[in-house]
């Protein structure tokens, strides 16, 4: 995963949390956002592209 892809995913998560109530009402959305935003950087492999 490239750095740009990581940034896009985090920005999308932030937008979902800020502009909708999905984080509070949908456990699957909450788990996905937590995984994306809280996953340690060492587990996200950055490709050499």
Biopython code that builds the backbone (N, CA, C, O; Angstrom):
import numpy as np
from Bio.PDB.StructureBuilder import StructureBuilder

atoms = [
    (1, "UNK", "N", (0.855, -1.172, 0.000)),
    (1, "UNK", "CA", (0.000, 0.000, 0.000)),
    (1, "UNK", "C", (0.901, 1.235, 0.000)),
    (1, "UNK", "O", (1.846, 1.324, 0.784)),
    (2, "UNK", "N", (0.605, 2.166, -0.868)),
    (2, "UNK", "CA", (1.423, 3.378, -0.952)),
    (2, "UNK", "C", (1.031, 4.362, 0.146)),
    (2, "UNK", "O", (-0.035, 4.247, 0.751)),
    (3, "UNK", "N", (1.899, 5.317, 0.386)),
    (3, "UNK", "CA", (1.602, 6.357, 1.374)),
    (3, "UNK", "C", (0.346, 7.138, 0.981)),
    (3, "UNK", "O", (-0.458, 7.499, 1.841)),
    (4, "UNK", "N", (0.181, 7.395, -0.306)),
    (4, "UNK", "CA", (-0.997, 8.142, -0.775)),
    (4, "UNK", "C", (-2.267, 7.345, -0.504)),
    (4, "UNK", "O", (-3.276, 7.918, -0.091)),
    (5, "UNK", "N", (-2.234, 6.055, -0.725)),
    (5, "UNK", "CA", (-3.409, 5.217, -0.445)),
    (5, "UNK", "C", (-3.752, 5.243, 1.043)),
    (5, "UNK", "O", (-4.926, 5.308, 1.410)),
    (6, "UNK", "N", (-2.738, 5.194, 1.892)),
    (6, "UNK", "CA", (-2.976, 5.272, 3.337)),
    (6, "UNK", "C", (-3.626, 6.601, 3.715)),
    (6, "UNK", "O", (-4.571, 6.636, 4.503)),
    (7, "UNK", "N", (-3.113, 7.689, 3.149)),
    (7, "UNK", "CA", (-3.662, 9.017, 3.448)),
    (7, "UNK", "C", (-5.116, 9.128, 3.005)),
    (7, "UNK", "O", (-5.944, 9.702, 3.711)),
    (8, "UNK", "N", (-5.417, 8.582, 1.846)),
    (8, "UNK", "CA", (-6.790, 8.626, 1.334)),
    (8, "UNK", "C", (-7.720, 7.837, 2.247)),
    (8, "UNK", "O", (-8.818, 8.298, 2.561)),
    (9, "UNK", "N", (-7.293, 6.655, 2.676)),
    (9, "UNK", "CA", (-8.119, 5.832, 3.555)),
    (9, "UNK", "C", (-8.382, 6.540, 4.883)),
    (9, "UNK", "O", (-9.506, 6.515, 5.386)),
    (10, "UNK", "N", (-7.371, 7.159, 5.444)),
    (10, "UNK", "CA", (-7.544, 7.859, 6.722)),
    (10, "UNK", "C", (-8.457, 9.069, 6.549)),
    (10, "UNK", "O", (-9.291, 9.337, 7.413)),
    (11, "UNK", "N", (-8.311, 9.802, 5.444)),
    (11, "UNK", "CA", (-9.191, 10.956, 5.195)),
    (11, "UNK", "C", (-10.643, 10.525, 5.008)),
    (11, "UNK", "O", (-11.560, 11.200, 5.477)),
    (12, "UNK", "N", (-10.853, 9.402, 4.324)),
    (12, "UNK", "CA", (-12.213, 8.886, 4.155)),
    (12, "UNK", "C", (-12.821, 8.495, 5.502)),
    (12, "UNK", "O", (-13.991, 8.775, 5.764)),
    (13, "UNK", "N", (-12.034, 7.854, 6.344)),
    (13, "UNK", "CA", (-12.518, 7.478, 7.675)),
    (13, "UNK", "C", (-12.884, 8.722, 8.483)),
    (13, "UNK", "O", (-13.928, 8.759, 9.136)),
    (14, "UNK", "N", (-12.033, 9.727, 8.438)),
    (14, "UNK", "CA", (-12.297, 10.959, 9.175)),
    (14, "UNK", "C", (-13.582, 11.623, 8.680)),
    (14, "UNK", "O", (-14.367, 12.137, 9.476)),
    (15, "UNK", "N", (-13.789, 11.610, 7.378)),
    (15, "UNK", "CA", (-14.998, 12.210, 6.804)),
    (15, "UNK", "C", (-16.252, 11.440, 7.234)),
    (15, "UNK", "O", (-17.278, 12.044, 7.546)),
    (16, "UNK", "N", (-16.167, 10.124, 7.248)),
    (16, "UNK", "CA", (-17.301, 9.303, 7.684)),
    (16, "UNK", "C", (-17.649, 9.606, 9.137)),
    (16, "UNK", "O", (-18.821, 9.771, 9.476)),
    (17, "UNK", "N", (-16.632, 9.680, 9.995)),
    (17, "UNK", "CA", (-16.861, 9.948, 11.418)),
    (17, "UNK", "C", (-17.437, 11.349, 11.617)),
    (17, "UNK", "O", (-18.349, 11.537, 12.423)),
    (18, "UNK", "N", (-16.908, 12.331, 10.886)),
    (18, "UNK", "CA", (-17.316, 13.725, 11.079)),
    (18, "UNK", "C", (-18.703, 14.029, 10.515)),
    (18, "UNK", "O", (-19.437, 14.837, 11.084)),
    (19, "UNK", "N", (-19.067, 13.391, 9.403)),
    (19, "UNK", "CA", (-20.268, 13.818, 8.691)),
    (19, "UNK", "C", (-21.440, 12.841, 8.742)),
    (19, "UNK", "O", (-22.513, 13.141, 8.220)),
    (20, "UNK", "N", (-21.252, 11.686, 9.360)),
    (20, "UNK", "CA", (-22.359, 10.732, 9.451)),
    (20, "UNK", "C", (-22.428, 10.169, 10.869)),
    (20, "UNK", "O", (-21.551, 10.424, 11.695)),
    (21, "UNK", "N", (-23.463, 9.416, 11.132)),
    (21, "UNK", "CA", (-23.561, 8.739, 12.429)),
    (21, "UNK", "C", (-23.260, 7.248, 12.294)),
    (21, "UNK", "O", (-23.560, 6.466, 13.196)),
    (22, "UNK", "N", (-22.665, 6.858, 11.166)),
    (22, "UNK", "CA", (-22.386, 5.443, 10.909)),
    (22, "UNK", "C", (-21.432, 4.843, 11.932)),
    (22, "UNK", "O", (-21.566, 3.671, 12.285)),
    (23, "UNK", "N", (-20.476, 5.622, 12.412)),
    (23, "UNK", "CA", (-19.503, 5.085, 13.370)),
    (23, "UNK", "C", (-20.204, 4.647, 14.650)),
    (23, "UNK", "O", (-19.828, 3.644, 15.257)),
    (24, "UNK", "N", (-21.218, 5.397, 15.057)),
    (24, "UNK", "CA", (-21.938, 5.070, 16.285)),
    (24, "UNK", "C", (-23.005, 3.996, 16.079)),
    (24, "UNK", "O", (-23.323, 3.257, 17.010)),
    (25, "UNK", "N", (-23.553, 3.905, 14.881)),
    (25, "UNK", "CA", (-24.701, 3.028, 14.669)),
    (25, "UNK", "C", (-24.382, 1.705, 13.985)),
    (25, "UNK", "O", (-25.176, 0.768, 14.067)),
    (26, "UNK", "N", (-23.253, 1.608, 13.321)),
    (26, "UNK", "CA", (-22.927, 0.401, 12.562)),
    (26, "UNK", "C", (-21.612, -0.182, 13.071)),
    (26, "UNK", "O", (-20.545, 0.395, 12.862)),
    (27, "UNK", "N", (-21.696, -1.314, 13.732)),
    (27, "UNK", "CA", (-20.517, -1.939, 14.342)),
    (27, "UNK", "C", (-19.483, -2.331, 13.286)),
    (27, "UNK", "O", (-18.280, -2.241, 13.534)),
    (28, "UNK", "N", (-19.936, -2.761, 12.127)),
    (28, "UNK", "CA", (-19.002, -3.141, 11.062)),
    (28, "UNK", "C", (-18.208, -1.927, 10.577)),
    (28, "UNK", "O", (-17.001, -2.023, 10.354)),
    (29, "UNK", "N", (-18.875, -0.795, 10.415)),
    (29, "UNK", "CA", (-18.193, 0.445, 10.021)),
    (29, "UNK", "C", (-17.205, 0.855, 11.115)),
    (29, "UNK", "O", (-16.075, 1.250, 10.827)),
    (30, "UNK", "N", (-17.637, 0.757, 12.353)),
    (30, "UNK", "CA", (-16.766, 1.108, 13.474)),
    (30, "UNK", "C", (-15.505, 0.238, 13.485)),
    (30, "UNK", "O", (-14.398, 0.746, 13.663)),
    (31, "UNK", "N", (-15.674, -1.054, 13.298)),
    (31, "UNK", "CA", (-14.525, -1.956, 13.280)),
    (31, "UNK", "C", (-13.574, -1.647, 12.125)),
    (31, "UNK", "O", (-12.356, -1.674, 12.299)),
    (32, "UNK", "N", (-14.124, -1.354, 10.953)),
    (32, "UNK", "CA", (-13.294, -1.037, 9.795)),
    (32, "UNK", "C", (-12.511, 0.252, 10.014)),
    (32, "UNK", "O", (-11.314, 0.305, 9.732)),
    (33, "UNK", "N", (-13.172, 1.285, 10.513)),
    (33, "UNK", "CA", (-12.500, 2.558, 10.760)),
    (33, "UNK", "C", (-11.422, 2.386, 11.829)),
    (33, "UNK", "O", (-10.318, 2.912, 11.691)),
    (34, "UNK", "N", (-11.737, 1.661, 12.879)),
    (34, "UNK", "CA", (-10.736, 1.400, 13.918)),
    (34, "UNK", "C", (-9.533, 0.670, 13.337)),
    (34, "UNK", "O", (-8.391, 1.001, 13.658)),
    (35, "UNK", "N", (-9.778, -0.311, 12.492)),
    (35, "UNK", "CA", (-8.693, -1.074, 11.892)),
    (35, "UNK", "C", (-7.811, -0.172, 11.028)),
    (35, "UNK", "O", (-6.584, -0.231, 11.118)),
    (36, "UNK", "N", (-8.430, 0.656, 10.198)),
    (36, "UNK", "CA", (-7.672, 1.533, 9.298)),
    (36, "UNK", "C", (-6.882, 2.570, 10.085)),
    (36, "UNK", "O", (-5.702, 2.791, 9.813)),
    (37, "UNK", "N", (-7.526, 3.206, 11.058)),
    (37, "UNK", "CA", (-6.891, 4.325, 11.750)),
    (37, "UNK", "C", (-5.962, 3.911, 12.879)),
    (37, "UNK", "O", (-5.049, 4.660, 13.224)),
    (38, "UNK", "N", (-6.170, 2.750, 13.454)),
    (38, "UNK", "CA", (-5.380, 2.353, 14.608)),
    (38, "UNK", "C", (-4.345, 1.281, 14.305)),
    (38, "UNK", "O", (-3.537, 0.938, 15.168)),
    (39, "UNK", "N", (-4.362, 0.750, 13.092)),
    (39, "UNK", "CA", (-3.421, -0.287, 12.717)),
    (39, "UNK", "C", (-2.004, 0.265, 12.757)),
    (39, "UNK", "O", (-1.752, 1.370, 12.277)),
    (40, "UNK", "N", (-1.101, -0.482, 13.316)),
    (40, "UNK", "CA", (0.274, 0.008, 13.424)),
    (40, "UNK", "C", (0.875, 0.162, 12.041)),
    (40, "UNK", "O", (0.631, -0.672, 11.169)),
    (41, "UNK", "N", (1.652, 1.204, 11.821)),
    (41, "UNK", "CA", (2.251, 1.450, 10.497)),
    (41, "UNK", "C", (3.124, 0.293, 10.012)),
    (41, "UNK", "O", (3.267, 0.096, 8.805)),
    (42, "UNK", "N", (3.702, -0.462, 10.922)),
    (42, "UNK", "CA", (4.552, -1.577, 10.509)),
    (42, "UNK", "C", (3.752, -2.691, 9.841)),
    (42, "UNK", "O", (4.310, -3.498, 9.098)),
    (43, "UNK", "N", (2.439, -2.738, 10.105)),
    (43, "UNK", "CA", (1.608, -3.775, 9.506)),
    (43, "UNK", "C", (1.071, -3.366, 8.133)),
    (43, "UNK", "O", (0.587, -4.211, 7.379)),
    (44, "UNK", "N", (1.155, -2.086, 7.810)),
    (44, "UNK", "CA", (0.739, -1.621, 6.501)),
    (44, "UNK", "C", (1.980, -1.568, 5.612)),
    (44, "UNK", "O", (2.844, -0.710, 5.793)),
    (45, "UNK", "N", (2.062, -2.483, 4.657)),
    (45, "UNK", "CA", (3.231, -2.554, 3.817)),
    (45, "UNK", "C", (3.154, -1.471, 2.741)),
    (45, "UNK", "O", (2.145, -1.338, 2.048)),
    (46, "UNK", "N", (4.222, -0.711, 2.615)),
    (46, "UNK", "CA", (4.311, 0.316, 1.590)),
    (46, "UNK", "C", (5.024, -0.278, 0.400)),
    (46, "UNK", "O", (6.136, -0.791, 0.521)),
    (47, "UNK", "N", (4.376, -0.207, -0.759)),
    (47, "UNK", "CA", (5.008, -0.745, -1.960)),
    (47, "UNK", "C", (6.059, 0.235, -2.476)),
    (47, "UNK", "O", (6.098, 1.394, -2.063)),
    (48, "UNK", "N", (6.891, -0.235, -3.365)),
    (48, "UNK", "CA", (7.969, 0.600, -3.907)),
    (48, "UNK", "C", (7.553, 1.338, -5.166)),
    (48, "UNK", "O", (8.410, 1.778, -5.932)),
    (49, "UNK", "N", (6.272, 1.480, -5.394)),
    (49, "UNK", "CA", (5.781, 2.146, -6.608)),
    (49, "UNK", "C", (6.003, 3.624, -6.539)),
    (49, "UNK", "O", (5.652, 4.345, -7.472)),
]
sb = StructureBuilder()
sb.init_structure("model")
sb.init_model(0)
sb.init_chain("A")
sb.init_seg("    ")
for serial, (resi, resn, name, xyz) in enumerate(atoms, 1):
    if name == "N":
        sb.init_residue(resn, " ", resi, " ")
    sb.init_atom(name, np.array(xyz, "f"), 0.0, 1.0, " ", f" {name:<3s}", serial, name[0])
structure = sb.get_structure()
